[in-house]
Amino acid sequence: MLYDLHEWQRTVLGSIASFSNTGAQVFTHPFSPLAYTPVSKQVAAGYELLHRLGKEYQKPEWGIESITIDEAEIPINTEICLEKPFCQLRRFERADKRAGTLPKVLIVAPLSGHHATLLRDTVRTMLRDHQIYITDWIDARMVSLGQGSFHLHDYVYYIQAFLKHLGPDCHVMAVCQPTVPVLAAASLMAQGQSQHQPRSLILMGGPIDTRQSPTQVNRLATTKPYQWFEDNLIHRVPARYPGAGRRVYPGFLQHAGFIAMNPDRHMLSHYAFYQHLIKGQDNDAEAHKRFYDEYNAVLDMPAEFYLDTIQIVFQDYLLPRGLWTINDQLVRPDAIRHSALLTIEGELDDISGEGQTHAAQTLCAGLPYHKKKAITIEGSGHYGIFSGRRWRNKVYPQVKAFIAAQQRRTT
């Protein structure tokens, strides 16, 4: 019922957003006499803000068509090299002679509300020195019921399948939520002595052990019983979508949670956007648009996956307690011997607290000291460890060096 009410609201707001967009153009178009009235900038800015608050945000384009290295522009081609019901394995291919000689890196994007395009800056930066593949998750409302369910253990199986597809000597980087299933996948592959074990694991800002420095996100998951999440946050997809009838955790609820974490910051950001429009500060206004085009574009998560994550990761702590079983097999990170481990945390991360990701260092007890490294980025929040200037200038050089070291190491 809530999902249907949301769709009705989107229809109403869509009409208002369309009207506001027209209004903004009327008060800014050079051929419109209203553009030359004393308050035209204020009215146009108000209409533009109303339009952006009311419009529906679609999945953004990747927009990575080329990269520049040593003043040379290198074209980038994208393709889907493996497709599963809930995820596409996307490849970014450099069109130059070095491309085939570079280390392969599988970037596992989070399935936590936003689209994988949130890692656009991560991909663009990594392409300078690596062959890049990424998990591009599909909005659950677009997956028909006939494709079956998707649990947390299915996520683990997907990662194993992608690693097998890419072959040996691949490195895997997990950003935020997927650090847990990636560590599980590597553990099970090590226990089975798979020849496709990744050469290295790079775990960034993830909830490996949420008992460490609990954040507001962790507390929300532990102050409510499991049944509360199923009764209040799980809804069925309306009839107009391909996934009609599928039980999901709707993206609009996750988005509301994102906003609720820092409402003052978002309100001030929108007010600043209004001021930028009035003052003609186009670059700042465009930066605001780019950020919120990404931030406001959300997807639905399969209910089974979401509820599994709540219980296994945030309430029962099964991985760090050594109690997580998948298909009757215990997940044992201490079985990992082949894959080197790099864990990265942000000093000011308010999503995955201090020590939650570095907990993997202790769990991977079978790895020798020289194959493990833990980095904490001073002054960095959650997003800073994989996007923006801190990522490019402080984090990436260390990631690049770690991967290069593992490429050279044969034992």
C-alpha positions in Angstrom: 0.0 0.0 0.0 2.8 2.4 0.9 4.5 1.8 -2.5 1.2 2.6 -4.3 0.9 5.8 -2.3 4.4 6.7 -3.2 3.7 6.2 -6.9 0.6 8.4 -6.6 2.8 11.1 -4.9 5.4 10.8 -7.7 2.6 11.4 -10.3 1.5 14.6 -8.5 5.0 15.8 -7.9 5.9 15.0 -11.5 3.3 17.4 -12.7 4.5 20.1 -10.3 8.1 19.5 -11.4 7.2 19.8 -15.0 5.4 23.0 -14.4 8.3 24.4 -12.4 10.8 23.5 -15.1 8.7 25.4 -17.6 8.4 28.4 -15.2 12.2 28.4 -14.7 12.7 28.6 -18.5 10.1 31.4 -18.9 12.0 33.6 -16.4 15.5 32.8 -17.9 15.1 32.5 -21.7 16.6 35.5 -23.5 13.5 35.8 -25.8 11.1 36.0 -22.8 10.1 39.5 -21.6 9.7 38.0 -18.1 13.4 37.3 -18.0 14.1 41.1 -17.7 11.8 41.8 -14.7 13.5 43.0 -11.5 12.8 39.7 -9.6 13.3 37.3 -12.6 16.4 35.6 -11.1 14.8 35.0 -7.8 11.6 33.6 -9.4 13.6 31.4 -11.8 15.8 30.1 -9.0 12.7 29.2 -6.9 11.1 27.4 -9.9 14.4 25.5 -10.5 14.7 24.5 -6.9 11.1 23.3 -6.8 11.7 21.4 -10.1 14.7 19.5 -8.6 12.9 18.7 -5.4 9.9 17.3 -7.1 11.4 15.5 -10.2 12.0 11.8 -10.4 15.7 10.8 -10.7 16.6 8.0 -13.1 19.8 6.0 -13.0 22.6 8.3 -14.2 24.8 7.4 -17.1 28.4 6.3 -16.5 29.7 9.0 -18.8 33.2 7.6 -18.9 34.1 8.0 -22.6 37.8 8.7 -22.2 40.6 9.3 -19.8 43.7 11.5 -20.1 47.1 10.2 -19.3 50.2 12.2 -19.9 48.2 14.7 -22.0 47.0 11.9 -24.3 43.3 11.1 -24.5 42.5 7.4 -24.4 39.0 6.3 -25.5 37.0 4.0 -23.1 34.6 1.4 -24.4 32.0 -0.2 -22.1 30.4 -3.6 -22.5 28.4 -6.1 -20.5 30.5 -9.2 -20.3 28.4 -11.3 -18.0 24.7 -10.9 -17.1 22.7 -12.4 -14.2 19.1 -11.6 -13.2 20.1 -9.1 -10.5 23.5 -7.9 -11.8 25.5 -7.1 -14.8 29.3 -7.4 -14.9 30.4 -4.3 -16.7 33.8 -3.9 -18.3 35.5 -0.6 -19.0 38.0 -1.2 -21.8 40.8 1.1 -22.7 41.5 1.5 -26.4 45.3 1.5 -26.2 48.1 -1.0 -26.5 48.8 -1.1 -22.8 45.3 -2.2 -21.9 45.8 -6.0 -22.0 48.9 -5.9 -19.9 47.4 -4.0 -16.9 46.2 -5.8 -13.7 42.5 -6.9 -13.7 40.5 -5.4 -10.9 36.9 -6.4 -10.1 35.2 -3.5 -8.2 32.2 -4.7 -6.2 29.8 -1.9 -5.9 27.4 -1.7 -2.9 23.8 -2.9 -3.2 22.6 -0.5 -0.6 20.2 1.9 -2.3 22.3 3.9 -4.8 23.3 2.7 -8.2 26.8 1.5 -9.0 27.4 4.8 -10.9 28.1 6.3 -7.4 31.6 4.8 -8.0 32.2 6.7 -11.2 35.2 8.6 -9.8 36.6 5.3 -8.4 36.4 3.7 -11.9 37.7 6.7 -13.7 40.8 6.9 -11.5 41.5 3.2 -11.4 41.4 3.1 -15.2 44.7 4.9 -15.4 46.6 1.8 -14.3 44.2 -1.2 -14.4 41.6 -3.2 -16.4 38.4 -2.4 -14.6 35.2 -4.5 -14.2 32.4 -3.6 -11.9 29.2 -5.1 -10.6 26.3 -3.0 -11.9 23.3 -4.0 -9.8 19.8 -4.0 -11.3 16.9 -2.3 -9.6 14.9 -5.1 -8.1 11.6 -3.6 -9.3 12.8 -4.3 -12.8 13.4 -8.0 -12.2 10.4 -10.3 -12.7 9.2 -12.7 -10.1 10.1 -15.6 -12.4 13.8 -14.9 -11.8 13.4 -16.1 -8.2 14.7 -14.6 -5.0 18.0 -13.0 -4.2 19.6 -13.6 -0.7 22.9 -12.5 0.8 24.4 -15.9 -0.1 23.3 -15.4 -3.7 25.4 -12.2 -3.6 28.4 -14.4 -2.5 27.7 -16.8 -5.4 27.6 -13.9 -7.9 31.0 -12.7 -6.8 32.5 -16.2 -7.1 31.0 -16.5 -10.6 32.4 -13.1 -11.6 35.9 -14.1 -10.3 35.8 -17.4 -12.2 34.8 -15.5 -15.3 37.7 -13.1 -15.0 40.2 -15.9 -14.3 43.2 -16.1 -12.0 45.3 -13.1 -11.0 42.3 -10.8 -10.6 42.2 -8.3 -7.8 38.9 -7.5 -6.1 38.0 -4.2 -4.4 34.8 -4.1 -2.3 33.4 -0.7 -1.3 31.3 -0.5 1.9 28.5 -3.1 2.1 30.0 -5.8 -0.2 33.1 -6.1 2.0 31.2 -8.8 3.9 30.1 -11.0 0.9 33.4 -10.5 -0.8 35.3 -11.7 2.2 32.9 -14.7 2.4 33.4 -15.5 -1.3 37.2 -15.4 -0.9 37.0 -17.6 2.2 34.8 -20.2 0.5 37.0 -20.2 -2.6 40.1 -20.7 -0.4 38.5 -23.5 1.5 37.7 -25.2 -1.8 41.2 -24.4 -3.0 39.8 -22.8 -6.1 42.3 -21.8 -8.8 40.3 -18.6 -9.2 41.1 -17.1 -5.8 41.7 -13.3 -6.2 45.4 -12.2 -6.0 44.4 -9.5 -3.5 41.4 -8.3 -1.5 40.9 -4.6 -1.0 38.1 -3.9 1.6 37.1 -0.3 2.0 34.8 1.2 4.6 32.7 -1.9 5.2 30.7 -3.5 8.1 32.9 -6.6 8.7 32.4 -6.4 12.5 29.7 -3.8 13.4 30.4 -4.4 17.1 33.3 -2.1 16.7 32.6 1.6 17.1 28.8 1.4 16.3 27.5 4.2 14.2 24.0 5.6 13.8 23.4 3.1 11.0 24.4 0.2 13.2 22.3 1.4 16.1 19.2 1.6 13.9 19.7 -2.0 12.9 20.1 -3.2 16.5 17.4 -1.2 18.3 14.6 -2.8 16.3 13.8 -6.5 16.2 14.2 -8.4 13.0 10.4 -8.6 12.6 10.0 -4.8 12.7 12.1 -4.5 9.6 10.0 -7.1 7.7 6.7 -5.6 8.9 7.5 -2.0 8.3 10.1 -1.7 5.5 9.3 -4.5 3.1 6.7 -3.7 0.4 5.6 -5.2 -2.9 6.4 -3.6 -6.3 3.3 -2.1 -8.0 1.8 -3.5 -11.1 3.3 -1.1 -13.6 6.9 -2.4 -13.2 8.4 -5.7 -14.6 9.0 -6.9 -11.0 5.3 -6.5 -10.0 4.6 -8.4 -6.8 8.2 -8.8 -5.8 8.9 -8.0 -2.1 11.5 -5.2 -1.9 13.0 -2.7 0.4 12.1 0.4 -1.7 14.7 2.8 -2.7 12.5 5.8 -1.6 12.6 4.5 2.0 16.4 4.1 1.9 16.7 7.6 0.4 14.5 9.0 3.2 16.9 7.4 5.7 19.9 8.9 3.9 18.3 12.4 4.2 17.3 11.8 7.9 20.9 11.2 8.9 21.9 14.8 8.0 18.8 16.9 7.3 20.4 20.2 8.1 23.3 19.6 5.7 20.9 18.9 2.8 18.7 21.9 3.6 21.7 24.2 3.6 23.0 22.6 0.4 19.7 23.4 -1.4 19.6 26.9 0.0 23.2 27.4 -1.3 22.0 26.1 -4.7 19.3 28.7 -4.7 21.8 31.4 -4.0 24.2 30.2 -6.7 21.4 30.5 -9.2 20.6 34.0 -8.2 24.2 35.1 -8.3 24.9 33.4 -11.6 27.5 31.1 -10.1 26.9 28.4 -12.7 29.8 26.2 -11.8 28.7 25.8 -8.2 25.1 25.3 -9.3 26.2 22.5 -11.8 28.3 20.8 -9.1 25.1 20.7 -6.9 23.1 19.2 -9.7 25.7 16.5 -10.5 25.9 15.5 -6.8 22.1 15.3 -6.3 21.5 13.7 -9.7 23.5 10.8 -8.3 22.4 11.0 -4.6 18.7 11.1 -5.4 18.8 8.2 -7.9 18.0 5.1 -5.9 17.0 1.5 -6.5 14.9 -1.1 -4.8 16.7 -4.0 -3.0 15.4 -7.6 -2.9 13.7 -8.1 0.5 15.5 -11.4 1.1 18.9 -9.8 0.6 18.1 -6.7 2.8 16.6 -8.8 5.7 19.6 -11.3 5.5 22.0 -8.3 5.8 20.1 -6.9 8.8 20.2 -10.2 10.6 23.5 -11.7 9.6 25.7 -8.6 9.5 24.1 -6.1 11.9 22.2 -8.1 14.5 23.9 -11.5 14.9 27.5 -10.6 13.7 27.8 -14.1 12.3 31.0 -13.5 10.2 33.2 -12.1 13.0 31.8 -14.6 15.4 32.8 -17.5 13.1 29.2 -18.7 12.8 28.1 -17.9 9.3 27.3 -20.9 7.2 26.5 -20.9 3.4 25.1 -24.1 2.0 26.1 -25.9 5.2 29.7 -24.7 4.8 31.2 -22.5 7.5 32.7 -19.3 6.3 36.3 -19.3 7.5 38.4 -16.2 6.6 41.4 -17.9 8.3 41.5 -20.3 5.4 42.7 -17.5 3.0 46.3 -18.0 2.2 46.7 -16.9 -1.4 44.9 -13.5 -1.4 46.7 -10.5 0.1 44.6 -8.2 2.2 44.3 -4.4 2.3 41.7 -2.7 4.5 41.0 1.0 4.3 39.0 3.1 6.7 38.2 6.8 6.9 39.0 8.5 10.2 35.6 10.3 10.3 33.5 7.6 8.7 30.0 7.9 10.2 28.6 4.8 8.3 31.2 2.1 9.0 32.9 3.0 12.3 36.5 2.8 13.3 37.8 -0.8 13.4 34.8 -2.4 11.5 36.8 -2.9 8.3 40.2 -3.5 9.9 38.5 -6.4 11.8 39.2 -8.5 8.6 42.9 -8.3 9.5 42.3 -10.4 12.6 39.8 -12.7 10.9 42.3 -13.6 8.1 44.7 -15.1 10.6 46.1 -17.5 8.0 47.8 -14.7 6.1 51.4 -13.9 6.9 52.2 -10.4 8.1 53.8 -9.3 4.7 50.5 -10.0 2.9 48.3 -7.8 5.1 48.1 -4.0 5.4 45.6 -1.6 7.1 45.3 2.1 6.3 43.3 4.8 8.0 42.8 8.0 6.0 43.0 11.0 8.3 40.3 13.6 7.9 38.2 11.4 5.6 34.6 10.5 5.9 32.9 7.5 4.3 32.7 8.8 0.7 36.2 10.4 0.8 37.9 7.0 0.7 36.5 6.2 -2.8 35.5 9.5 -4.3 36.9 13.0 -4.6 40.3 14.6 -4.0 41.2 12.5 -1.0 40.5 9.3 -2.9 42.6 10.5 -5.9 45.5 12.0 -4.0 45.7 9.9 -0.7 43.9 6.6 -1.1 44.5 5.6 -4.7 48.3 5.9 -4.7 48.4 3.4 -1.9 45.8 1.1 -3.6 47.9 1.2 -6.8 51.1 0.4 -5.0 49.5 -2.5 -3.1 48.1 -4.0 -6.3 51.5 -3.6 -8.0 53.3 -5.3 -5.1 51.0 -8.3 -5.4 51.5 -8.5 -9.1 55.3 -8.7 -8.5 54.9 -11.3 -5.7 54.7 -14.9 -6.7 54.4 -16.5 -3.3 
